[in-house]
């Protein structure tokens, strides 16, 4: 045996390249198993394809990939029944870094009929060397299909390798890893099965992991998304959805299609039926899984924008060129086109489902706040997303859209009016609405934090500007007169007295006609954040830009009529009470709660 052992140097600066693979190319050590399984799956596909013209190369009756851990020997075996390699191929493909047999074979198939082409995963020929992340010695025993001899390639990854005759009963390849002391976790069958389920669950060839001498299935083996939609039952969709997301509900919507033409990919996406529980605010990135030829590559490809991150599923393509680092996928034109296509398809589905108001309400209550982010951050899809928004309203029950609001606008109404706060029920009883309700003007009630931001970006809808009723002075005179609640007092002298008394707390005190039953209300200046945004900024411990609110008073209210006739000392004493009343009405605490209680008690 020693006389037939051949020692060779690698066909590249192997020291630097193997160091790159082991320490820089992959950030997760478990990736080695994905790479070796991918190579094995490719080898089986190659044998299946070549058997079309060379029947003697046919696969065994039950082809499979076997993974056999041996804790006692500290070895891990990955065995396949694929095409195998001869001596020259071992030297050519494993003895030269970045020389990929898969890539060369794929090029040779350029003229083959599409229906006969196998689905090949490896493209760059470096995935095999990821084995050295966990092994200090790798032995490859391979026998080329159609031949009777086997060869053993072996290396410690330090600069050379050996080739020697070997023994194997049938065609295929055995990769034996002598594991490093700190990699013994990969000798645990449970760990190996978990890695296979994560990275290669839908490789079509069965994969087994040996535990206590018994082979156990490690992958599902069926790429559901590659099946025709007509062949997949609702039960299968639901089972896959639950398996993919580790959830127990049923999907609200299932999107399954195959894109063909210049860009080809299969997609199976789900909109959850329930909002997932999150103890804290989760990350904002989409986690749709990207597969290439059934092999899971990453869930960090950003296949959907952050505002559609609630959508789960798989996109599988054969058009995507992979870089050497499969987990750090670079943005390519193909991926950009896939993103655009998938986003458009999800939006189309939401538009179609939105026609059923009752059904769409279930989705909106779960994910409406997330969808609104698209109006704020995505100029390309802003108008499409705006059409999907739903709101509570001061005039109608249930949810309403911007289009429905516009259809109900009064003659002479120039804007879409909104009121933002923390609770729809509280907003519905807010004094801010009194003048609008008295004139039959509808106001949309916004209760999500994002509602303080997106209207500024959208600006208008169907030509109607969107305006917060708490910002600036709203002229309601064009919309009719409210039923008078009493004689209006002359507040010309009262206004400067209140302004002087509250000079450090408000920017202005003015009379308003948008109050009916209440004495006072707060408003934000014309320019700057509205009241709700100011509240959010204060809660976050951030400055509000020095913008002081405006105090508006109702000249017809008995309290204001009484103050109009009072002396300056009495007005000064009452000014702080009026401001605190206005703050409480908007859900804020008095500036000095103890002082407020004393003043109220004294006035009784």
C-alpha positions in Angstrom: 0.0 0.0 0.0 2.8 2.4 0.9 4.3 1.8 -2.6 1.1 3.0 -4.3 0.6 6.0 -2.0 1.1 9.2 -3.9 1.7 12.5 -2.2 0.7 15.7 -4.0 0.8 19.4 -3.3 -2.5 21.3 -3.7 -2.9 23.2 -6.9 -3.1 26.6 -5.3 -1.8 28.5 -2.3 -3.7 26.2 -0.1 -2.5 27.5 3.2 -4.1 30.9 2.6 -7.2 29.6 1.0 -8.0 26.9 3.6 -7.4 29.5 6.3 -9.9 31.7 4.5 -12.5 28.9 4.4 -12.0 27.8 8.0 -11.9 31.3 9.6 -13.5 33.8 7.3 -15.7 32.3 4.6 -18.3 30.9 7.0 -19.5 32.3 10.3 -21.3 29.2 11.4 -19.4 25.9 11.8 -22.5 23.8 11.1 -22.4 25.0 7.5 -19.9 22.3 6.7 -22.7 19.7 6.8 -24.8 21.7 4.4 -21.9 21.9 2.0 -21.1 18.2 2.1 -24.8 17.2 1.8 -25.1 19.6 -1.2 -22.2 18.0 -2.9 -23.6 14.5 -2.2 -27.0 15.5 -3.6 -25.3 16.9 -6.7 -23.4 13.6 -7.2 -26.7 11.6 -7.1 -28.3 14.0 -9.6 -25.3 13.6 -11.9 -25.5 9.8 -11.8 -29.2 9.9 -12.4 -28.7 12.2 -15.4 -25.8 10.3 -17.0 -27.8 7.0 -16.6 -30.2 8.4 -19.2 -27.7 7.6 -21.9 -25.7 5.0 -20.0 -28.2 2.7 -18.3 -25.5 0.7 -16.5 -24.8 3.7 -14.3 -28.4 3.6 -12.8 -29.0 4.4 -9.2 -29.7 1.8 -6.5 -33.4 0.9 -6.0 -33.5 3.2 -2.9 -30.9 5.9 -3.2 -30.1 7.9 -0.1 -27.4 9.9 1.7 -26.2 8.4 5.0 -24.6 10.3 7.9 -23.0 8.1 10.5 -21.4 9.6 13.6 -19.0 7.5 15.7 -18.3 9.0 19.1 -15.8 6.4 20.1 -13.7 6.9 17.0 -14.5 10.6 16.9 -15.4 10.3 13.2 -18.3 11.4 11.0 -19.1 9.7 7.8 -21.1 11.2 5.0 -21.9 8.5 2.4 -23.7 8.8 -1.0 -24.5 6.6 -4.0 -23.7 9.3 -6.5 -21.6 9.4 -9.6 -18.3 9.0 -7.7 -14.9 10.1 -8.8 -11.9 8.3 -10.2 -8.2 9.0 -9.4 -7.8 11.8 -11.9 -11.1 13.5 -10.8 -10.1 13.3 -7.2 -6.8 15.1 -8.0 -8.5 17.6 -10.3 -11.5 18.5 -8.1 -10.2 18.1 -4.6 -6.6 18.8 -5.3 -7.2 22.2 -6.8 -8.9 24.8 -4.6 -11.9 26.5 -6.2 -12.1 23.9 -9.0 -15.7 22.8 -9.1 -16.7 19.6 -10.8 -20.3 20.7 -10.4 -19.6 23.9 -12.3 -17.7 22.1 -15.1 -20.5 19.5 -15.4 -23.2 22.3 -15.5 -21.4 23.9 -18.4 -21.4 20.6 -20.3 -25.2 20.5 -20.0 -25.7 23.8 -21.8 -27.3 22.0 -24.8 -29.2 19.3 -22.9 -33.0 19.5 -22.9 -34.3 21.4 -19.9 -36.4 18.6 -18.6 -33.3 16.3 -18.4 -31.0 18.7 -16.6 -30.3 17.8 -13.0 -30.6 20.5 -10.3 -27.0 21.3 -9.2 -26.2 23.2 -6.1 -22.4 23.7 -5.8 -20.9 26.3 -8.1 -17.5 27.4 -6.8 -15.7 24.3 -5.5 -14.8 25.6 -2.1 -17.7 24.1 -0.1 -15.9 20.8 0.4 -13.1 22.5 2.3 -15.5 23.7 4.9 -15.0 20.2 6.4 -11.7 21.5 7.8 -13.6 23.8 10.1 -14.5 20.8 12.2 -12.0 18.1 11.1 -8.3 17.9 11.4 -8.1 15.1 8.8 -10.5 14.3 5.9 -10.5 11.0 4.0 -12.5 10.7 0.7 -13.1 7.2 -0.6 -14.7 7.3 -4.1 -15.6 4.9 -6.9 -16.7 6.3 -10.2 -19.9 4.7 -11.5 -19.1 2.3 -14.3 -15.7 1.4 -13.0 -14.4 -1.3 -10.7 -11.7 0.6 -8.7 -11.9 3.0 -5.8 -9.4 5.6 -4.6 -8.8 7.3 -1.4 -8.0 11.1 -1.2 -6.7 12.2 2.2 -5.5 15.5 3.7 -4.9 17.3 6.9 -5.5 20.6 5.1 -1.9 21.9 5.6 -0.5 22.0 2.1 -0.6 18.5 0.6 -2.8 15.5 0.1 -2.4 11.8 -0.7 -4.0 9.5 -3.2 -4.0 5.7 -2.8 -6.1 2.8 -4.0 -9.1 2.0 -1.9 -12.1 -0.3 -1.6 -15.8 0.4 -2.0 -18.4 -2.1 -2.9 -20.4 0.1 -5.2 -20.2 3.5 -6.9 -20.4 6.6 -4.8 -18.4 8.6 -2.3 -17.6 8.3 1.4 -16.3 11.3 3.2 -14.8 10.5 6.6 -14.1 13.4 9.0 -11.8 13.0 11.9 -13.3 15.5 14.2 -11.4 18.2 16.1 -11.7 18.0 19.9 -13.9 21.2 20.0 -16.3 19.9 17.3 -17.7 16.8 19.1 -21.1 18.4 19.2 -21.4 17.3 15.5 -21.2 13.7 16.6 -24.6 14.0 18.4 -27.4 12.5 16.2 -29.9 15.1 17.5 -27.6 17.9 16.5 -27.0 16.5 13.0 -30.7 16.0 12.5 -31.4 19.6 13.5 -28.8 20.9 11.0 -30.3 18.8 8.2 -33.8 20.0 9.0 -32.6 23.6 9.0 -30.5 23.6 5.8 -31.5 20.6 3.7 -34.9 19.5 4.8 -36.3 19.5 1.2 -33.4 17.9 -0.7 -35.4 15.3 -2.6 -33.1 12.4 -1.9 -33.6 10.8 1.5 -31.0 11.7 4.2 -30.6 9.4 7.2 -28.6 9.9 10.5 -27.5 6.7 12.3 -28.4 6.6 16.0 -27.6 3.5 18.1 -27.1 1.5 15.0 -30.4 2.5 13.4 -30.9 4.8 10.5 -33.4 7.6 11.1 -34.9 9.9 8.5 -33.5 13.4 8.8 -35.2 15.3 6.1 -38.7 15.6 4.7 -37.5 15.1 1.2 -40.3 16.9 -0.6 -40.0 20.5 -1.8 -43.7 21.4 -1.5 -43.2 24.7 -3.3 -42.0 22.9 -6.4 -45.2 20.9 -6.8 -48.1 22.2 -9.0 -50.6 24.1 -6.9 -53.4 21.7 -7.9 -51.5 18.8 -6.3 -51.2 20.3 -2.9 -54.0 20.0 -0.3 -54.9 22.6 2.2 -53.8 20.2 4.9 -50.4 20.0 3.4 -50.1 23.8 3.2 -51.1 24.2 6.8 -48.7 21.4 8.0 -45.8 23.0 6.1 -46.7 26.5 7.4 -46.7 25.2 11.0 -43.4 23.4 10.4 -41.8 26.4 8.8 -42.8 28.9 11.4 -43.0 26.7 14.5 -46.6 27.9 15.1 -49.9 26.3 15.7 -52.4 28.5 13.9 -53.5 28.3 10.3 -52.4 30.7 7.6 -54.7 33.6 6.7 -53.5 33.6 3.1 -51.4 31.1 1.1 -49.5 32.3 -2.0 -48.1 29.6 -4.2 -46.9 30.2 -7.7 -44.1 29.7 -10.2 -42.6 32.6 -12.1 -41.5 31.7 -15.6 -39.9 33.5 -18.5 -36.7 35.6 -18.2 -36.8 35.1 -14.4 -37.7 31.7 -13.0 -38.4 30.8 -9.4 -41.0 29.0 -7.2 -42.5 30.7 -4.2 -44.7 29.5 -1.3 -45.6 32.3 1.1 -47.9 32.5 4.0 -49.6 35.4 5.8 -50.2 34.2 9.4 -53.6 33.9 10.9 -52.4 35.1 14.2 -50.1 37.8 15.4 -47.0 36.1 16.8 -46.2 36.7 20.5 -43.2 38.9 21.0 -42.1 39.7 24.6 -40.1 42.6 23.2 -40.0 44.4 19.9 -38.6 42.1 17.3 -36.2 42.8 14.5 -37.6 44.5 11.4 -36.1 42.3 8.7 -38.0 39.9 6.5 -37.2 36.2 7.1 -38.5 34.6 3.9 -36.1 31.7 3.2 -34.1 31.7 0.0 -33.4 28.3 -1.5 -31.3 27.6 -4.6 -32.2 24.3 -6.2 -34.1 23.2 -3.0 -31.1 23.9 -0.8 -31.6 26.4 1.9 -29.2 29.3 1.5 -30.3 32.0 3.9 -33.2 33.7 5.5 -31.4 37.1 5.5 -31.7 37.9 1.7 -34.4 40.6 2.3 -36.8 39.0 -0.2 -39.5 41.2 1.2 -39.3 44.8 2.6 -39.4 45.2 6.4 -43.0 46.4 6.3 -44.0 42.9 4.9 -41.9 41.0 7.5 -45.0 39.2 8.8 -45.0 37.1 5.6 -43.3 33.7 6.0 -42.3 31.2 3.4 -39.8 30.0 0.8 -38.5 31.3 -2.6 -36.5 28.8 -4.6 -34.6 29.7 -7.8 -32.2 28.2 -10.2 -31.2 31.5 -11.7 -29.3 33.0 -8.9 -25.5 33.0 -9.1 -24.1 32.3 -5.7 -20.9 33.9 -4.4 -18.4 31.8 -2.4 -20.0 32.8 0.9 -23.5 31.4 0.6 -24.6 32.9 3.9 -23.4 36.4 3.1 -25.4 36.6 -0.2 -24.5 39.6 -2.3 -27.1 41.8 -3.9 -27.4 40.7 -7.5 -29.6 42.0 -10.3 -31.4 38.6 -10.3 -32.1 38.9 -6.5 -33.3 42.4 -7.0 -35.8 41.3 -9.6 -37.0 38.5 -7.4 -37.6 40.9 -4.6 -39.6 43.2 -6.8 -41.7 40.3 -8.2 -42.4 38.8 -4.8 -43.4 42.1 -3.2 -45.7 42.9 -6.1 -47.4 39.5 -5.7 -48.0 39.9 -2.0 -49.5 43.4 -2.6 -51.8 42.0 -5.3 -53.0 39.3 -2.9 -53.7 41.8 -0.1 -55.6 44.0 -2.6 -57.7 41.0 -3.7 -58.4 39.9 -0.1 -59.3 43.5 1.0 -62.5 43.3 -1.0 -63.9 41.1 1.7 -64.1 43.6 4.5 -64.8 41.1 7.3 -62.1 38.8 6.3 -59.6 41.6 5.7 -60.3 43.0 9.2 -58.8 39.8 10.7 -55.6 40.5 8.8 -55.6 44.2 9.6 -56.0 43.8 13.3 -52.9 41.6 13.4 -50.6 43.3 11.0 -52.0 46.7 10.0 -49.5 48.7 12.1 -46.7 46.9 10.4 -48.1 47.5 6.9 -48.4 51.2 7.7 -44.6 51.4 7.8 -44.6 50.9 4.1 -46.2 54.4 3.6 -43.4 55.9 5.7 -40.4 54.3 4.2 -41.2 52.9 0.7 -41.7 55.6 -1.9 -42.1 53.0 -4.7 -45.1 51.3 -3.1 -46.5 54.1 -1.0 -49.7 54.7 -2.9 -50.4 50.9 -3.2 -50.0 50.5 0.6 -52.1 53.6 1.3 -55.0 52.0 -0.5 -54.7 49.0 1.9 -54.9 51.1 5.1 -57.8 50.8 7.4 -58.9 53.1 10.3 -61.4 53.7 13.0 -63.7 56.7 12.4 -65.7 59.2 14.3 -68.6 58.7 11.9 -68.9 54.9 11.1 -68.6 51.6 12.9 -65.8 49.2 12.1 -62.9 49.8 9.8 -62.8 52.2 6.9 -60.4 53.0 4.1 -59.1 56.3 2.8 -61.1 55.8 -0.4 -64.3 55.3 1.6 -63.6 58.4 3.7 -63.1 60.5 0.5 -66.4 59.2 -0.9 -68.2 60.5 2.3 -66.6 63.9 2.4 -68.9 66.9 2.8 -69.3 69.5 0.1 -66.7 72.1 0.6 -64.5 69.8 2.7 -61.0 70.2 1.4 -59.0 67.8 3.6 -58.9 64.4 5.2 -58.9 65.0 8.9 -57.2 62.8 11.4 -56.8 62.6 15.2 -54.0 60.6 16.7 -53.8 59.1 20.2 -53.4 55.9 22.2 -56.9 54.6 22.3 -59.7 54.7 19.7 -62.5 54.8 22.4 -60.8 57.7 24.2 -60.3 59.6 20.9 -64.0 59.1 20.0 -64.9 61.1 23.1 -62.2 63.7 22.7 -63.2 67.5 22.8 -61.0 67.8 19.7 -63.9 66.3 17.8 -66.7 68.5 19.0 -66.7 71.1 16.3 -66.3 68.4 13.5 -69.0 66.2 14.9 -71.4 69.1 15.3 -70.9 69.9 11.6 -71.1 66.3 10.4 -67.4 66.2 9.4 -65.8 62.8 9.7 -62.4 62.4 11.4 -60.2 59.3 11.2 -59.0 58.0 14.6 -55.3 56.9 14.5 -54.0 54.8 17.4 -50.7 53.2 16.3 -47.4 54.9 17.0 -46.5 54.9 13.3 -49.6 57.0 12.7 -47.8 60.1 13.9 -45.3 59.7 11.1 -46.7 58.3 7.8 -49.3 61.0 7.0 -46.5 63.5 6.5 -44.9 61.2 3.9 -48.1 60.4 2.1 -49.3 64.0 2.1 -52.5 63.4 0.2 -54.8 60.8 -1.1 -56.9 61.2 -4.3 -56.0 64.9 -4.3 -57.1 65.5 -0.7 -54.5 66.7 1.8 -54.2 64.7 5.1 -54.4 67.0 8.1 -54.2 66.5 11.9 -57.0 68.4 13.6 -54.7 69.1 16.6 -52.1 71.0 14.4 -52.6 74.6 13.6 -55.9 76.4 13.3 -58.7 74.5 11.5 -61.2 76.8 9.7 -64.5 75.1 10.0 -66.6 78.0 8.7 -66.8 76.5 5.2 -68.4 73.4 6.6 -71.4 75.1 8.2 -72.3 76.4 11.6 -72.6 74.4 14.8 -75.7 74.8 16.9 -74.9 77.6 19.4 -74.6 76.5 23.0 -75.0 80.0 24.3 -74.1 83.7 23.8 -70.4 84.2 23.0 -68.5 86.3 25.4 -66.2 89.2 24.3 -62.8 87.6 25.0 -60.7 90.4 23.5 -59.4 91.4 27.0 -59.3 87.9 28.4 -56.9 86.5 25.8 -53.9 88.7 26.6 -54.5 88.1 30.3 -54.4 84.3 29.9 -51.4 84.5 27.5 -49.5 86.5 30.1 -50.4 84.1 32.9 -49.3 81.1 30.8 -46.4 82.6 29.0 -44.0 79.8 29.9 -46.4 77.0 29.2 -48.2 77.9 25.9 -47.2 79.7 22.8 -50.6 81.4 22.3 -54.2 81.6 23.7 -56.9 82.1 21.1 -60.6 81.7 20.7 -62.0 78.8 18.6 -65.2 77.7 17.1 -64.4 74.0 17.1 -65.6 73.5 20.7 -69.2 72.9 21.6 -69.4 71.5 25.1 -65.9 71.9 26.4 -64.3 75.1 27.7 -60.7 74.6 26.4 -58.7 72.4 24.1 -55.0 72.2 23.2 -53.6 72.5 19.7 -50.1 72.3 18.3 -48.5 75.1 16.4 -49.0 75.2 12.6 -45.4 74.0 12.1 -43.8 71.3 14.1 -44.9 68.0 15.7 -48.6 67.5 16.5 -49.8 66.8 20.0 -49.5 63.0 19.8 -46.0 63.1 18.4 -45.0 65.5 21.2 -46.3 63.0 23.7 -44.4 60.2 22.1 -41.2 62.3 22.2 -41.7 63.1 25.8 -42.2 59.5 26.8 -39.0 58.6 24.9 -37.1 61.3 26.9 -36.5 63.4 23.8 -36.9 67.1 23.2 -40.0 68.3 21.3 -38.1 71.1 19.6 -39.2 73.7 22.0 -42.7 73.8 20.5 -45.2 75.0 23.1 -48.9 74.1 22.6 -51.7 76.6 21.8 -54.6 76.9 24.3 -57.9 77.4 22.5 -60.9 78.6 24.5 -64.6 78.4 23.8 -66.2 81.9 24.1 -69.7 80.3 24.6 -68.8 78.2 27.6 -70.1 79.4 31.0 -66.7 79.2 32.5 -65.1 81.4 29.8 -68.0 83.9 30.0 -67.5 84.1 33.7 -63.7 84.7 33.4 -64.3 87.3 30.7 -66.0 89.4 33.3 -63.5 88.6 36.1 -60.6 90.6 37.4 -57.0 90.0 36.4 -56.1 88.2 39.7 -58.9 85.7 39.3 -58.0 85.1 35.6 -54.3 84.5 36.6 -55.4 82.0 39.2 -57.7 80.2 36.8 -55.3 80.1 33.9 -53.3 77.2 35.2 -56.5 75.3 36.0 -57.7 75.8 32.4 -54.4 74.5 31.0 -54.5 71.4 33.3 -58.1 70.7 32.2 -57.0 70.8 28.6 -54.1 68.4 29.3 -56.3 65.9 31.1 -58.8 65.9 28.2 -56.0 64.9 25.9 -54.8 62.1 28.2 -51.9 63.9 29.8 -51.3 64.5 33.5 -51.6 68.0 35.1 -48.3 69.8 35.2 -48.5 69.8 39.1 -51.0 67.0 40.1 -50.9 68.0 43.8 -51.5 71.7 43.0 -54.2 70.8 40.6 -56.1 68.9 43.3 -55.8 71.8 45.7 -57.2 74.3 43.2 -60.1 72.0 42.3 -60.9 71.5 46.0 -60.8 75.2 46.7 -63.2 75.9 43.8 -65.9 73.6 45.1 
